[in-house]
């Protein structure tokens, strides 16, 4: 079987027939007024949610390329809030870090004293605080009007060098009903080699992300909709994640049974989140040569050098440092593991769950109040989850084409929340336009795999969809992270 306009899998690949639910969790910062150098209090957070959204996915602008057995497309997602299956309202008030204001201050930390004075006066004029309170709806898809963003848009009318692509700030603003958010994909159909089916060929018309050097910036891995057959415990499944401009590894953890079918379980763990202690090549991802403790991944190189990091939810599997610096988070394997369980002979996905959490590094900046008095801490913003598990009859008959397609869409959106990186950091970059973001040239873990021998799969998402329930419970993140 391969993917083609007349193939049995095409209609389900184009428009998944199963309902997909996206569960989003936001962290409410309860004591920002106590977050300063002279305080012995830690920042305290309360997780709110899930806020559930029903997602309808469709591939558009589909073009088949017979010369290299590939297909190009964009992905369009439409989200509708599901109040009955949510815990909370979109009108809930939620306090979080003022990412835009801090980003502007951070971009100015190495400027002249005169420039710092101007930025400090601007921050004061707009009464910028360390934190900001908005509704869940504003934090997520609707977005909110930010004075610095408005200022940037005003400046763009008089200065061609200032370009602000957004008029509002929101973790997932511009994501809903967009066919351009994730970019342009070209994947192999498998017509010439079944093992290549679903493997990405180019992203945004390029074979290299240009973020990381050489082979480490190569656009490679699976998009998650099709999995190679004959998997073994020695295999690592690599998933291409557009929001972080690189592939993500899933390593074998154990053999399990799903509805009496033997399967292999693969999880995200140390190989992705290690700081170079266990996997020396990971040091290549330490931005500016500085490695944080294991458990977070700096994705700033993919987002205008933002102070943005992803982790597993609640800093699961992370160094104790992150939890010791804050209060209110409690990592649990059952809730926060990011995994997929695959039938190894056919490469059929049977159970997938988890997502990523988006975190912002808040650190003190001298001479730029109110950020000159804050403590250094990784502030959790939000995380998302989707969960899909096959029905017994699906496992029995291996009639899993819809399941495969659905899980692929989960993978291509695991970092949905991380859209905040581009939305919140870009204005800071443009407003302080004389500051040029230097290119980070880093390496990658190791060669992911060759086109002829790719054992890969693709990216994860947010919310939980349990196909054993009639309404299909669900599984992002990020991050604020994703797509």
N, C-alpha and C positions, 0 to 999 in steps of 0.2 A: 504494500500500500504506500502511495505517496500523495502529496498534496497537489491538487489541480482543480480547475473550475468544474470538472465533471466527477471528481472523486467523491466517495460517500461522506468524507469528513468535511467537505467544503462549506456546506450551509451552516454547520455547527461551529466551524472555525470562524466564519464571517460574523455570525450573530449567535452567541451561545444561548441555548434554549432554557437554561436553568437560571433561576433567580440567584443573584449574588448580593449578599448583604455586607455592608462595611460598618464595622463597629469602631468608633473613635472615642478615645479617652483624653481628657484635658486635665492638666494639673493646676489646681488653684493654689496660689501662693498666699498663705494666711498672715504672714508677719513681715512684709517687706520693710516696714518702718524700723525693724530691729536689725536689719542687715547692714551693719557697718563695722569698721575695724575695732572699735572699742566695746563692742557687744560680745557677750559670751553666749548669745543665742544663735542657734543654727536656723537657716531658712526652713520653714515647715510647709509641706505640700499635702493637699488632699486630692486624691484622684476622683474626678467626676465623670460619669458616663456608665455604660456606653451610650453614645449618641449614634443611633443606627440609621444608615442610609441604604436604600435599595438602589443598586447600580444596574444600569442597562448598558451593555457594551456592544459596539459594532465596529468592524473594520471598514474603512472607507478608502477611496482613491486607490483601489486595488489594480495593480498592473503586473501581468505575468511576463517573465523574461525567459524564453526558451533557450536562448544562447548559453546561459549559465545555470539553467534549472533553478530559478529563484522567483520570488514574488515580492513586490513592494507594496506598502500600505501605510496608512495612519490609523490610529485607534481613537475612537470617539466614545466617551463615557458620559452618561447622564445620571445624575444622582437626585433621589427624592427622599426627604426625611420621613422616617417611619416612627411617629410618636408612640404608637402602641407598644412597640418592642424596644423603646429607648428608656433609659433610666435617667430622667431629667428632661428639661425643656431647653429649646434653643435660646430662650430668653434668660437662662441662668447667667449670673454675673460671675466672671472669672478674672482673677488677677494674675498677671504674669510679668516677666521682665520686659522692659521697654527696649526691644531689640533695635528699632530704628535709631533712637536717640543714642544708645550706647555704641552702635556701629559707627555713627558719625563721629562721636568722641574718639573712638578707637582708631579710626582712620587718621585722626589729627594728632595722635600722641607724639609723633616725631616731627611735627611742624614747628615753625618758629614760634617764639613766645607771643608775637603779635598776632599770628594766625590763630593760636590757641585762645587768645583773648577774644577774638571775634567769634570763634565757635562757642566759647563759654557764655558770651553775651547772648548769642542766638538761643542756646539751650535755656538760659534764664528767661529770655523774652517769651518763649513758648511754654514756660513753666514745666520743662521736661523733668520727669521724675525717674527714679530707678525702676519703678513698676508702672503698669498701666492696667486699667480694668475695662473690659469689654464683655459683650454677651458671647455665649457660645457660638451663636450664628455669625457674629462679626469675626471671631477668631477663625472660623472655618471657611465656609464658601462665600458668604456675602462680603466680608472684608469691612474695614472701617477707614474713614478719612483721617489721615495723619498730617499734621501741619508741615512737617519736614518734607513729606512727599509732595504736598501741594506747593511748597516753596520750590522744590526741584522742578516740578512741572512748569511753574512760572518762569524760572530761569531758562528752561529749555526753549522758550519762545524767543529769547534774546541771544542765546549762546548755543551754537550748533553742537558744541562739544558736550553739552549736558543733555543726556537722553534718558528719559524716565519712561519705561514701557508700561507702567501701571498707574492707576489713579486712586487705588485703595490698597490697604494692607490686610492680608488674611492668609492663613496657612495654606488654604486650598483655593484662594481667589484665582479666577480665570480657568480653573480646572474643569468646572461643570460645563457640560455641553461643548467641550473643546475637542477639535480633531488635530490640534497642533501642539498641545501641551507636552506630550511624550516624545514628539519628534517624528521623523520619517524612518521607517524600518525596511530593510531588505533581508529576507531569510531564504534559505535553501528549501526547495520543495521535496528533495529526496528522490527525484526522478532518476538520477544517475547513481545515487548511493543512499540507501535507506537510512544509514546512520547519520546522514547530514540533515535529515528532515527537521525543520524547525530551528536549525542552528543559524545564528545571525551572521550575515555577510557584511552589511554596512549599516551604520546608524547616522542619520542626517547626511547621507551620501558619502560617508567617509569610512575607511577601514581602521582608522586610528583616531583615538579621542583627542590627541594633541595635548593632553593634560599630563600624562606620564610618559617617560622616555621609552623609545624602542618598542620591544615586544610587549612591555608591560602596559602600554597604552593601546594595545591592539583591541579592536572591537571583536569580541569572540564569546562563545558560550551559547547556551540555549535560551530561547525566549520563554521556555517553560511550558509550551503547549504540546511538545512532543519530546519523548525521552528515548535514549538509545536502548536497545535490547541487550540482554546478557550482562547485566550489571553484577559486580562482585563487591565484597566488603573492602577491597583494596581501591575501589574507584572513588574519586571525588567528583561530585556533580557541580559543575560551574554554571552560574546563572549570570547573564549580562544584565546590569542594573543601570539604566540611563541616568537616573538622578545622582549617581555617584561616579559616573563615567568609568566604570570598571566592572569586572566580573566578581561574583560572590561565591565562595566555596561552601558546599554542604558535605560534611564528612560522615562516613558510616559510623553509627553508634551501636546498633543492635539488630538482631533478627526478631521479627514479631509475626503474629498472625492476625489478619483482618478477615473476619467472617470465614475462618478456616483456610484462608489463602496465605501461604508463606510470603513474607515480604521483608525488605530491607528498610531500616529507618536511617535517614540522614539528617544531620542537624547543623545549624550554624554555631560555631564555637570559637576555640582559640585560634584556629588558622586565620580567621578574619579579624578578630579583635585583639590578638596579641601585639605587643609593642616592640617585638623583635627579640624578646627573651627566649621564647620557644622556637620561633621561626625568624632567624636573623634577617631574612630578606624583607620582613615587614618594616624594618627600620627605614626603608626607602619611602614609606608613607608618612614619616614624621616630618611635618611641615616645618621648614626653617631649621631642620636638624634637631628639633626638640620633640622628644617622645613623651607622651602622656602615659600614665599607668595603664596596664592592660584592661580592656573592657570597653573602650570607646574607639571609634574610628573617625579621624579627622577628615571631613569631606570638603574642607575649605577650598582645596585646589580645583574642585569642580563647581565652586560657587563664589567666584570673585574673592577668594581667600577669606571667606567669612569665618567667624568663630563658631562654626557649627560642627557638631559631632553626632554620630549615631551610636546607639548601643542596643542591646536587647532590653525589652521592657523592664522597668524598675531596676536597671543595672544588673540584671541577672548575668551570672558568670563573670562579673567585673571585679576588679580589685576592690577590697573593702574601703579604700580611700573615698570612693564616690558616695557610698552610703553614709560613711562617717561624717561627711561634711554637711549633710542635710538630714531632715527628718520627714517621716510620713510614707516612705516607700518600703515595700516588702517584697523582694523577689521570690517567686515560687515556680518550680519547674513545671508543674501542671498548668499554670496560667501563662507563663512567659517564655517557654521554650519555643524556638522557631525551628520547625522540622517538616520533613515530608517523608512519607512511607510509600515505597514503590515496589510493585511486583517485578522482580529482577529479570525474569526471562523475556517478558514482552516490553518491559519498561513502562508498565501501566501505573499511574499514580492512584493510590487508594486512600490516603489520609494526609491532609496537609493542614498545618495550623501555625499561627504566630505572626510576628511582624517586627518592625523596628521602632525604636523610640528616638525622637529628635531632642537634642539637648543644645543649649547655648552656653558658651563659656563666658561668664560674667567676671571681669577682673578689674581691679582699680586702675584709674588713669589719672596721673598727677596733673594738678592745676585745671582740671575740667570737672567741676562740680555738676551734678551730685555724685558723679562716678569716682571721685577722688577718695571717697571714704568707704567704699564697698569692700567686702571680702572677696577672695577668689573662690568661685564655686561653679560647678556645672549645673545649670538650671534645667530641670526636665520640663519640656513644653507639652508634648502630647505623644501618644502612640496609637497605632491602629492595628486591628486584627481581623482576619478572615479565617474561617475554619470550614473545611470541606471533608466529608467522609463518605465513602461509597455506600450505597444501599446493599443489603445482602443479595438481592436478585441481580444487581449489577456485577457484584463480585463473582456470583455463580456463573453468569453467562459471559463475563468479560465483555459486556456490551458497553464499553466505557468511553466511546468517542465524545459524548457530551461532557463527561467528567474530565477528560484530558483537556478539552478546550477551556472549561471553566477554571481549572487549576492554572492554566496558562495565564488567564487574565488576572488571577490572584497574584501570580509572580510578577507580572508587569506592573503591579501597583503597590507593592509592599512598602515603598518609600513615598507614598502619596503625600504624607504630611510634610515631607521635606521641601515642598514647594515654597515654604516660608523663607528658605534660604535666598532664593532669587528675588522674592518679593520684598523682603526686608533689607537685604544687603545692597541691592542694586541702587536704591536711592542714595545710600551713604556713599557709595562709590562715585556717583555722579555729582552730588552736591559738593563733595571735596574733590572736584574733578582733576586737580593738578597732581593728585596722588595716583600714580600708575600702579596697578596691581602687577607685581612681578610674577612671572610664570614659574610655577613650581615644577621642577624637573625631577621626577622621582621614578624609581623602578617598581617592579611588581614582584609578587611572591616568587613566581617561577613561571615557565611557559605553561599556560593553561592546558593546551592540547593542540595538536595539529588538525587541520581540516579533515585529514584522512582518518584520524583516530580520536574523535571528540567524544568524551563521555560527559556530557554536560546537561544542565537543565537551567531554568531561568527564574527570574526574580520573584520575591514574595510581596504580600500586600497586607491589608488591614481588615479585620472583621472576622466573624465566625459563621460559616455556612455549614450546618450539619444536615447532610442530605437524608439522614434518617428521620428528620423532623419534616413534616409536610410543608412548613413554611421556610425550610432551609436556613438554619442558623448560620452565623457568619464569622469571618475572620477580621499592613502599612503597615506603617508608620509612620516614620519619622519620623515629620521629622520633622522632626517636624517635617519631618522629614518629609514624599513620594509620589507614585503615579497611579 
